[in-house]
Amino acid sequence: MSGNKQSFKSGFVAIIGRPNVGKSTLMNQVIGQKIAIMSDKPQTTRNKIHGVYTTDSTQIVFLDTPGIHKPTSKLGDYMMKVAKNTFGEVDAILFLVDVAEGFGGGDRFIIEQLKQVKTPVILVLNKIDKVQPEELLPIITKYNELYPFAEIIPVSALNGNNVTTMLDQIVKYLSPGPQYYPADQVTDHPEQFVCAELIREKILHLTREEVPHSIAVAIEDMRVQDNGVVHISAVIYVERDSQKGIIIGKNGTLLKQVGAGARKDIEALLGSKTFLELWVKVKKDWRNQERVLRDLGFRNE
């Protein structure tokens, strides 16, 4: 790493917002690689996905928290706890809102939660490519009346507009500190986790409304064979037999599509040929069973 050690700044930044405002898209835009899964279904991100952004003079470690919402199950409670615990541990909070969607009750709920924290909050107005420039000022005024934001930055996470400006603003809130991760590391999650997420993303894209919340993916086995091919065996858990049928699809067609799409992304991530084996299993009501949640990696820390 070049740059003077003394002037190196580092810190942790939480990305929060209602489900589907583009948190994962922003993360992927900043890191330049697909580490957070993207889908138009709510509750896509369940664990803190850390994205690590490093330059010669800075390192920002992003915590992509689950979308903040009123919880309706044990899994929902867990996700809210993770999101709120994060606030106290970070140097700044990015509150991401979708300007095309407009202000909603969910935003008000989040602002109420933010009133309890002392951390600087940067308001990021996402999806500015979807509104006219003159529509932005009233939106900014509305949010300004509700909370004393440290900064307000309009961006398009998808197109990358103004994302560099946002990163420059974040750096102002970091202190001199160490480089926590090697410069070439973009996430602190083991590859198994990211592979499972990529499989889950494909299912979310390909299935109808009744399946998404009730699926989880566990990597049972991942090994490099003598010929250099990575062999991955993964189980897709659903809550009901009917969902199992949907995910497998007629004559196994849907599951094949999931496998083909996920394999492509996994090969890009690992940089090697991959053989992917998928199984579908029913675990009744897994979202409300503490033990099952623990087995799938949802731990209250």
C-alpha distance (Angstrom), angle and dihedral (degrees) to the residues before:
residue distance angle dihedral
M1 . . .
S2 3.77 . .
G3 3.80 123.5 .
N4 3.78 129.1 76.8
K5 3.82 111.9 -62.8
Q6 3.82 89.9 -141.4
S7 3.79 94.0 58.9
F8 3.83 95.8 43.2
K9 3.81 110.6 119.1
S10 3.78 126.6 -162.7
G11 3.77 140.2 166.8
F12 3.77 150.8 136.0
V13 3.79 126.5 -84.8
A14 3.82 126.5 -171.8
I15 3.79 120.1 -146.1
I16 3.79 110.8 -149.7
G17 3.77 136.4 169.8
R18 3.77 144.5 118.3
P19 3.82 115.3 -55.3
N20 3.82 112.5 -77.6
V21 3.79 100.3 17.2
G22 3.80 90.9 124.4
K23 3.81 104.2 -92.7
S24 3.80 94.5 142.2
T25 3.81 91.9 43.3
L26 3.81 89.4 53.7
M27 3.80 90.9 48.0
N28 3.79 91.7 51.1
Q29 3.83 91.2 46.7
V30 3.83 92.0 52.4
I31 3.80 95.1 45.1
G32 3.80 93.9 38.6
Q33 3.77 91.8 -137.2
K34 3.78 136.6 83.4
I35 3.80 106.0 -100.6
A36 3.79 103.0 129.0
I37 3.78 115.9 58.6
M38 3.76 118.1 -120.4
S39 3.76 125.7 -149.4
D40 3.77 137.4 142.9
K41 3.80 90.9 -124.7
P42 3.83 118.8 98.8
Q43 3.81 121.1 -113.2
T44 3.78 92.3 34.4
T45 3.81 95.5 141.0
R46 3.80 113.5 55.2
N47 3.78 105.1 160.6
K48 3.76 129.4 47.2
I49 3.77 103.1 -91.3
H50 3.75 109.4 -160.2
G51 3.75 117.2 -149.6
V52 3.79 114.9 -167.7
Y53 3.81 119.2 -150.5
T54 3.80 115.0 -170.8
T55 3.81 133.6 -178.4
D56 3.81 131.5 163.9
S57 3.79 91.1 -85.8
T58 3.82 106.2 26.5
Q59 3.76 146.2 38.0
I60 3.81 120.5 -164.2
V61 3.80 117.1 -171.3
F62 3.80 109.4 -159.2
L63 3.78 122.2 -154.7
D64 3.79 109.5 -156.1
T65 3.79 101.2 -155.8
P66 3.79 124.9 -160.7
G67 3.81 113.2 -91.9
I68 3.79 109.3 -84.5
H69 3.78 112.0 -117.6
K70 3.79 139.6 139.0
P71 3.82 103.9 -77.7
T72 3.81 121.6 -121.2
S73 3.82 102.8 177.0
K74 3.81 140.3 25.7
L75 3.80 88.0 -92.4
G76 3.82 88.4 52.1
D77 3.83 91.0 50.3
Y78 3.78 90.1 50.1
M79 3.81 92.1 50.0
M80 3.82 92.3 50.2
K81 3.81 91.5 48.6
V82 3.80 91.2 51.9
A83 3.80 91.4 49.1
K84 3.80 95.1 48.7
N85 3.81 95.6 42.5
T86 3.77 88.5 56.5
F87 3.82 94.0 62.4
G88 3.78 95.3 71.1
E89 3.80 94.6 47.1
V90 3.80 99.9 57.1
D91 3.81 140.1 80.5
A92 3.80 94.4 -137.5
I93 3.79 139.6 3.5
L94 3.80 123.0 -137.6
F95 3.79 108.6 -151.9
L96 3.78 105.1 -161.4
V97 3.80 120.0 -159.8
D98 3.79 131.6 179.9
V99 3.83 107.6 -125.5
A100 3.81 91.6 -167.6
E101 3.83 90.6 58.8
G102 3.80 94.9 48.6
F103 3.80 129.4 -141.1
G104 3.79 114.8 -41.3
G105 3.80 143.5 176.5
G106 3.80 89.1 -94.6
D107 3.82 90.5 61.2
R108 3.80 91.0 49.8
F109 3.83 89.6 50.3
I110 3.83 90.4 53.2
I111 3.81 93.2 46.6
E112 3.82 88.7 53.7
Q113 3.84 88.9 53.9
L114 3.82 90.5 48.0
K115 3.80 91.9 56.0
Q116 3.81 87.1 71.6
V117 3.82 95.0 59.4
K118 3.79 132.5 77.0
T119 3.82 95.8 -156.6
P120 3.86 115.7 113.1
V121 3.81 110.6 -101.1
I122 3.82 120.9 -148.3
L123 3.80 114.2 -160.1
V124 3.81 111.1 -141.8
L125 3.80 114.1 -165.1
N126 3.79 103.7 -154.2
K127 3.83 131.3 -164.8
I128 3.83 94.4 33.5
D129 3.83 86.6 154.7
K130 3.82 86.5 72.4
V131 3.84 98.5 57.1
Q132 3.82 136.3 54.2
P133 3.85 114.7 -100.7
E134 3.83 92.0 -118.1
E135 3.82 89.9 58.0
L136 3.80 91.1 64.6
L137 3.82 99.8 70.2
P138 3.84 96.6 62.7
I139 3.82 89.1 46.8
I140 3.83 91.4 51.9
T141 3.83 90.6 47.3
K142 3.81 91.1 51.0
Y143 3.84 93.6 52.8
N144 3.82 92.3 42.4
E145 3.79 90.3 58.1
L146 3.81 91.2 55.1
Y147 3.80 102.8 46.2
P148 3.83 140.2 9.6
F149 3.82 97.8 -115.5
A150 3.80 116.4 -165.9
E151 3.82 90.8 -139.9
I152 3.80 137.2 -3.3
I153 3.81 115.5 -147.9
P154 3.82 126.4 178.3
V155 3.84 113.1 -148.6
S156 3.77 144.0 160.8
A157 3.81 105.5 -136.4
L158 3.79 90.8 -171.4
N159 3.81 96.7 52.7
G160 3.80 96.7 30.0
N161 3.83 94.3 -121.2
N162 3.81 112.0 164.1
V163 3.84 93.0 -9.2
T164 3.83 90.4 124.4
T165 3.82 90.2 53.5
M166 3.80 88.6 51.1
L167 3.82 91.4 52.6
D168 3.84 90.6 49.4
Q169 3.81 90.0 52.7
I170 3.81 92.4 49.1
V171 3.81 91.2 54.7
K172 3.84 89.3 63.1
Y173 3.82 88.6 67.8
L174 3.81 96.7 50.2
S175 3.79 125.1 93.3
P176 3.80 128.2 -140.5
G177 3.80 104.8 -80.3
P178 3.79 148.1 139.5
Q179 3.77 129.4 -69.5
Y180 3.81 101.2 -104.6
Y181 3.79 97.5 -168.3
P182 3.82 135.2 31.5
A183 3.82 111.6 -90.4
D184 3.81 93.1 -111.6
Q185 3.82 95.7 50.3
V186 3.80 113.9 100.4
T187 3.80 102.3 177.1
D188 3.80 137.2 21.3
H189 3.79 93.2 -142.9
P190 3.78 117.4 106.0
E191 3.78 114.7 -111.1
Q192 3.81 91.1 -108.6
F193 3.80 90.0 63.6
V194 3.81 93.7 50.2
C195 3.83 91.4 46.3
A196 3.82 90.7 52.1
E197 3.81 89.5 49.4
L198 3.81 91.9 51.0
I199 3.82 90.3 53.0
R200 3.82 90.2 48.2
E201 3.79 90.6 50.3
K202 3.80 91.5 56.4
I203 3.81 91.4 51.2
L204 3.81 90.8 49.8
H205 3.80 90.0 52.2
L206 3.79 95.4 47.3
T207 3.80 105.5 38.9
R208 3.76 132.8 75.2
E209 3.80 126.4 -108.3
E210 3.83 97.7 -84.3
V211 3.78 96.8 65.9
P212 3.83 114.3 47.1
H213 3.82 103.7 78.5
S214 3.74 92.3 47.0
I215 3.79 99.5 55.0
A216 3.77 130.1 92.9
V217 3.79 128.3 172.3
A218 3.80 124.8 -145.1
I219 3.80 124.3 -172.9
E220 3.80 104.8 -137.6
D221 3.78 97.4 -178.8
M222 3.79 136.4 7.5
R223 3.79 122.1 175.0
V224 3.79 140.7 151.5
Q225 3.80 112.2 -121.1
D226 3.82 124.6 -144.0
N227 3.81 90.8 -98.0
G228 3.84 90.6 57.2
V229 3.80 94.6 -107.0
V230 3.83 114.4 135.7
H231 3.80 110.4 -131.0
I232 3.81 113.6 -154.0
S233 3.79 125.9 -176.5
A234 3.82 114.7 -169.8
V235 3.80 135.2 178.7
I236 3.80 122.2 -147.0
Y237 3.82 110.1 -152.5
V238 3.81 120.8 -153.2
E239 3.81 131.5 175.2
R240 3.81 101.4 -131.3
D241 3.80 139.2 35.3
S242 3.81 90.1 -122.8
Q243 3.82 89.3 59.6
K244 3.78 90.4 50.2
G245 3.79 88.1 57.2
I246 3.80 92.1 49.6
I247 3.81 93.8 50.8
I248 3.79 94.1 47.0
G249 3.81 90.6 45.9
K250 3.78 128.8 -164.8
N251 3.83 107.6 -31.1
G252 3.81 88.8 -10.1
T253 3.82 93.3 -65.6
L254 3.80 98.1 135.4
L255 3.79 93.8 47.8
K256 3.82 89.0 50.3
Q257 3.81 90.0 53.2
V258 3.81 91.0 49.1
G259 3.81 90.0 50.0
A260 3.81 95.1 47.5
G261 3.82 94.0 48.1
A262 3.80 94.7 44.2
R263 3.81 92.6 46.1
K264 3.80 90.8 55.8
D265 3.82 92.2 53.0
I266 3.81 93.1 42.5
E267 3.82 91.6 51.5
A268 3.82 89.0 51.8
L269 3.82 90.1 49.5
L270 3.82 96.8 46.3
G271 3.80 96.7 33.3
S272 3.80 92.2 -134.3
K273 3.80 140.9 89.6
T274 3.77 112.4 -83.2
F275 3.79 135.6 -157.7
L276 3.80 109.2 -156.7
E277 3.80 123.7 -164.2
L278 3.82 118.2 -171.1
W279 3.81 129.5 -165.0
V280 3.81 128.1 -178.3
K281 3.82 119.5 -145.0
V282 3.80 132.5 178.2
K283 3.83 117.2 -129.3
K284 3.79 106.3 176.4
D285 3.82 114.1 -126.0
W286 3.84 92.6 -16.5
R287 3.81 93.2 166.0
N288 3.80 91.2 69.6
Q289 3.81 98.1 43.6
E290 3.79 113.6 95.3
R291 3.80 94.0 -157.4
V292 3.79 94.6 50.2
L293 3.81 91.2 46.9
R294 3.82 88.5 51.9
D295 3.80 91.8 49.5
L296 3.79 90.0 52.0
G297 3.81 91.7 53.0
F298 3.82 101.5 -99.6
R299 3.79 99.9 133.9
N300 3.77 127.8 167.4
E301 3.76 102.9 -128.6
